[in-house]
């Protein structure tokens, strides 16, 4: 969820040159046919300072949102081939690698692909936990543990917009490192 919330901010910071100066406003203006997209500096809180999303941003968001479906199909095959523990470990490791590869500047298409992979594999790993925990623990322990984990996930769901929307304005690399660390935890 947080990865998708961060994506427009990452792309907007790149477009105005805050993140990757070589991909700044000039590149975005030439891609948009010279249309003025920026009214002022980002993050001041005024309406005239907001960046408008381009059609490319909407397409990239749609692509990354669809990353869960192929990952779940991959999960079905991977669980039987390499096991539950291996599938979970590899999914989180590759998701972490994708998040870490987002830190250096790269092309728009590669960033979209990395976000697509990170979101899909994180979802697959989360679904793998359900399958693995059902087989691993007895019913009495499982119900209590799942209840506690569901409560913790709801707290995480409430905190994620703070991380994704507020911290990304402070430092994109630090936010990505935080998400990568959460994948390894």
Secondary structure, 3 states (H helix, E strand, C coil): CHHHHHHHHHHHHHHCCCCCHHHCHHHHHHHCCCCCCCCCCCCCCCHHHCCCCCHHHHHHHHHHHCHHHHHHHHHHHHHHHHCHHHHHHHHHHHHHHHHHHCCCCCCHHHHHHHHHHHHHHHHHHHHHHHHHHHHHCCHHHHHHHHHHHHHHHHHHHHHHHHHHHHHHHHCHHHHHHHHHHHHHC
